[in-house]
Amino acid sequence: MSNDEITNLLSIILVSMIGILALLVIVYIVIVMKTKKANQKETNKDKLSKSIKSSNMTKEKQEYNKQSIYTFMDFDKIEDNMIIRKNNRRFLMVIECQGVNYDLMSGLEKNGVEQGFIQFLNTLRYPIQLYIQTRTVNLEAGLIKYKDKISEIRDRLSKKQMELYRKQEMGYSQEEINRAILEVTRERNLYEYGLDIVNTTEKMSLNKNILRKHYYVIIEYVPEDITNLATEEISSMAFSELYTKAQTIINSLNVCGINSKVLDSEELAELLYVAYNRDESETYDLNKAINARYDELYLTAPNVLSKRMKEINKKIEEDANKLANEAVMEVMAETQEAQRVKQKEAEMDELIKEMAKIVLKENEMYIGKDVAKKANEKIDNKKARKSNKKTIKEKEVRNEKE
């Protein structure tokens, strides 16, 4: 191969290598450009997402206002035993119905309930809604009432015990004392029975699975033309219309043996409170929330020392009543025991003679009937002589006093 051919071949190889190098440079530049674009897009996305999040947060902060709460709760207010919605454009009235135990009824009673319910459905000329609300039975209010009643019974028992003690000391007749003892026994039995009920009810209240179903019928009124009417006129018209419908439903359900009533404003508030606070309402009912003044923006707590003093005075009163009752019971027991001893001492001679007669009767077969009979006569004569002596002595004492 000549030198020219070798030179041409090398030049071709060099040109091809330069072309390949140029192509690689172009590919590298393209890849770098694409990477930069992708990074820029991701950066823009992050900025956009952050801006969206910040805007959403600001929106959420702005959305938590009074109007949004009303929108969430889907009613405006409770007034005149009605739930008012949609800015005085929809009015609701709720009827609470007492359930009947259909399974425990006889065939005739079931038939009567069915016919009455058919009659109720046939009388409907407007839509209704049936609502069932399950609540946990709260026994706390009942326990408080029971404890108040037991306190009253305890006070009555203390007064009757003191009255009995006074009658015994002042020497009332045995009939009056027995009557007072009967009253004390009755009050004591009632007090012990009440304590037993409270203890049993407190144990039952620990069971959170005691449930009760509440049944409601909801009726609605939507005024048609309210352009030329004031708010008070619309509310009055809605109340008249809903109350008439409610009374018709109550009378129709009464045929089925179902007692029902229209819920007032406070009961409507409790119904909605339980509906919106399922878990909290079991332990913290509406009355507690109102008494805690959660609906007020500013409140002041009473002085701690004043509260402490009030509790101490209450504790002193309770312990004083308890101590007085215990002291009266001890004194009464001692007095009754002393009276029994005194009565037995007064009747000792009679008891001796009666016991002697019993002994004679038991040994009659050994000493003979005649001997036993004469011994009984002697015992009776001694008894008569002693009673005569006692009567004479009492007369002498009376004469000396006169």
ZALUM-98351 format. One line per field, with one value per residue (C-alpha): residue number from 0; x, y, z. Coordinates in steps of 0.25 Angstrom, whole numbers. Example, Ala and Ser with C-alpha at 12.3 -4.5 7.8 and 13.67 -1.06 7.14 Angstrom:
<atoms>
pos: (0	1)
x: (49	55)
y: (-18	-4)
z: (31	29)
</atoms>
This chain:
<atoms>
pos: (0	1	2	3	4	5	6	7	8	9	10	11	12	13	14	15	16	17	18	19	20	21	22	23	24	25	26	27	28	29	30	31	32	33	34	35	36	37	38	39	40	41	42	43	44	45	46	47	48	49	50	51	52	53	54	55	56	57	58	59	60	61	62	63	64	65	66	67	68	69	70	71	72	73	74	75	76	77	78	79	80	81	82	83	84	85	86	87	88	89	90	91	92	93	94	95	96	97	98	99	100	101	102	103	104	105	106	107	108	109	110	111	112	113	114	115	116	117	118	119	120	121	122	123	124	125	126	127	128	129	130	131	132	133	134	135	136	137	138	139	140	141	142	143	144	145	146	147	148	149	150	151	152	153	154	155	156	157	158	159	160	161	162	163	164	165	166	167	168	169	170	171	172	173	174	175	176	177	178	179	180	181	182	183	184	185	186	187	188	189	190	191	192	193	194	195	196	197	198	199	200	201	202	203	204	205	206	207	208	209	210	211	212	213	214	215	216	217	218	219	220	221	222	223	224	225	226	227	228	229	230	231	232	233	234	235	236	237	238	239	240	241	242	243	244	245	246	247	248	249	250	251	252	253	254	255	256	257	258	259	260	261	262	263	264	265	266	267	268	269	270	271	272	273	274	275	276	277	278	279	280	281	282	283	284	285	286	287	288	289	290	291	292	293	294	295	296	297	298	299	300	301	302	303	304	305	306	307	308	309	310	311	312	313	314	315	316	317	318	319	320	321	322	323	324	325	326	327	328	329	330	331	332	333	334	335	336	337	338	339	340	341	342	343	344	345	346	347	348	349	350	351	352	353	354	355	356	357	358	359	360	361	362	363	364	365	366	367	368	369	370	371	372	373	374	375	376	377	378	379	380	381	382	383	384	385	386	387	388	389	390	391	392	393	394	395	396	397	398	399	400	401)
x: (0	6	7	-4	-14	-9	-11	-25	-29	-24	-31	-44	-43	-40	-52	-61	-55	-58	-72	-74	-69	-77	-90	-86	-85	-98	-105	-99	-104	-118	-118	-113	-124	-135	-130	-130	-144	-149	-143	-149	-162	-161	-157	-169	-178	-173	-175	-189	-193	-187	-195	-208	-206	-204	-216	-224	-219	-223	-237	-239	-236	-245	-256	-257	-267	-281	-288	-280	-284	-299	-297	-291	-301	-312	-322	-322	-329	-339	-351	-365	-363	-359	-345	-344	-336	-332	-333	-348	-352	-353	-359	-359	-367	-363	-373	-367	-374	-374	-371	-380	-376	-382	-377	-383	-397	-408	-414	-426	-416	-407	-419	-423	-409	-408	-422	-419	-406	-413	-423	-411	-405	-418	-420	-406	-407	-393	-379	-373	-360	-358	-345	-340	-329	-322	-317	-309	-318	-312	-316	-308	-320	-329	-318	-317	-333	-332	-321	-329	-341	-333	-327	-342	-345	-333	-337	-351	-346	-337	-349	-358	-347	-345	-360	-361	-350	-357	-370	-363	-356	-369	-377	-387	-397	-392	-401	-395	-381	-385	-390	-378	-369	-377	-375	-360	-359	-366	-357	-345	-349	-352	-338	-331	-339	-336	-321	-322	-328	-317	-306	-312	-315	-300	-295	-305	-299	-285	-291	-290	-298	-311	-318	-331	-338	-345	-355	-359	-368	-363	-372	-368	-375	-370	-377	-381	-381	-373	-370	-380	-379	-371	-362	-372	-384	-377	-373	-387	-393	-383	-385	-401	-399	-389	-397	-410	-402	-396	-409	-415	-403	-404	-419	-416	-405	-413	-422	-410	-408	-396	-395	-387	-385	-379	-364	-362	-350	-341	-344	-341	-328	-325	-329	-319	-308	-309	-309	-297	-289	-291	-280	-279	-294	-293	-284	-287	-301	-307	-311	-296	-292	-302	-298	-283	-287	-279	-288	-282	-269	-265	-268	-262	-260	-264	-254	-247	-247	-262	-264	-256	-264	-277	-272	-267	-281	-288	-279	-281	-296	-296	-287	-295	-308	-301	-295	-308	-316	-305	-306	-321	-321	-312	-320	-333	-326	-322	-335	-343	-333	-335	-350	-351	-342	-352	-364	-359	-356	-370	-375	-365	-375	-386	-375	-370	-385	-387	-374	-378	-391	-384	-375	-387	-393	-381	-379	-394	-392	-382	-389	-403	-415	-420	-407	-405	-419	-417	-403	-409	-420	-410	-402	-414	-418	-404	-405	-419	-413	-401	-410	-419	-407	-402	-415	-416	-402	-405	-418	-409	-399	-410	-416	-403	-401	-415)
y: (0	14	26	33	22	21	36	36	24	31	44	36	30	43	50	39	40	55	52	42	52	63	54	50	64	68	56	60	75	69	61	72	81	71	69	84	85	73	79	93	86	79	92	99	87	88	103	102	91	99	111	103	97	111	116	104	107	121	117	107	118	127	117	114	125	126	124	112	105	108	102	90	88	90	98	113	113	106	115	113	98	98	95	107	104	111	125	124	116	102	99	86	80	67	58	48	34	24	10	-2	-16	-23	-37	-38	-34	-44	-47	-37	-26	-28	-27	-14	-8	-12	-6	7	8	6	17	26	24	27	40	45	56	61	55	51	45	34	36	26	31	21	26	21	21	31	28	39	48	37	34	49	49	36	41	54	46	37	49	54	40	40	53	48	36	44	53	41	34	47	48	33	36	48	40	29	39	47	34	33	22	9	10	23	18	5	14	23	10	5	19	18	4	8	19	11	0	11	17	3	0	13	11	-3	3	13	3	-6	6	10	-4	-4	10	4	-4	4	-5	-1	5	11	15	28	29	42	46	59	68	79	92	101	114	117	132	140	152	161	155	159	148	148	145	134	128	129	123	111	108	108	99	89	89	85	74	69	68	60	50	49	46	36	29	29	19	9	10	19	31	43	58	70	73	87	96	90	76	79	85	72	63	71	71	56	55	63	58	43	40	52	52	38	45	60	63	76	81	79	87	98	99	99	112	107	116	128	135	140	134	135	123	124	127	114	117	120	106	99	106	102	87	87	93	82	71	76	76	62	57	64	58	44	45	50	38	28	35	34	20	16	24	17	3	6	12	0	-10	-2	-2	-17	-19	-10	-17	-31	-26	-21	-34	-43	-48	-52	-59	-67	-71	-75	-83	-90	-94	-100	-107	-113	-117	-124	-132	-135	-150	-151	-142	-145	-137	-133	-128	-120	-114	-110	-104	-96	-91	-86	-79	-72	-68	-62	-55	-49	-45	-38	-30	-26	-21	-14	-7	-3	2	10	16	20	27	34	39	43	52	58)
z: (0	-4	5	-1	2	16	18	12	21	33	29	27	41	47	41	46	60	60	55	66	76	71	72	86	90	84	92	105	103	100	112	121	115	118	132	135	129	138	151	147	146	159	166	159	164	178	178	173	183	194	189	188	202	208	201	206	220	219	213	224	234	227	226	241	244	250	237	233	246	243	230	236	246	235	244	248	262	271	275	279	279	265	258	248	235	222	228	232	220	226	239	247	259	266	273	283	283	294	289	291	293	281	284	297	293	290	276	278	283	272	262	269	267	253	250	257	250	236	240	244	230	223	230	226	215	216	217	230	235	245	254	264	274	283	296	307	320	329	344	350	351	357	367	372	374	381	390	393	397	406	413	416	421	430	436	438	445	454	458	461	469	478	479	484	494	499	501	508	518	520	524	512	512	506	494	490	492	484	473	473	472	460	453	456	451	438	435	438	429	418	420	419	406	400	403	397	384	383	384	374	364	366	362	350	345	344	332	320	311	316	304	301	288	286	275	268	256	249	241	232	228	216	214	200	198	209	201	207	221	233	241	253	244	236	250	255	243	243	257	255	243	250	263	256	248	261	269	257	258	273	272	261	269	281	274	273	288	286	295	289	291	284	288	294	291	302	298	284	288	295	283	274	285	285	270	268	281	281	290	299	302	309	320	318	315	311	325	330	317	320	335	332	324	311	303	309	305	319	332	346	355	370	381	384	399	398	391	402	413	407	405	420	425	417	422	437	435	429	440	451	447	446	460	466	459	465	479	479	475	486	496	491	492	506	510	504	511	525	523	520	533	541	535	539	553	555	549	557	567	557	549	561	564	550	550	563	557	545	554	562	549	544	557	559	556	567	578	575	569	582	588	575	575	590	587	575	584	594	583	579	593	595	582	587	601	594	584	596	604	592	590	605	604	592	599	611	602	595	608	613	601	602)
</atoms>
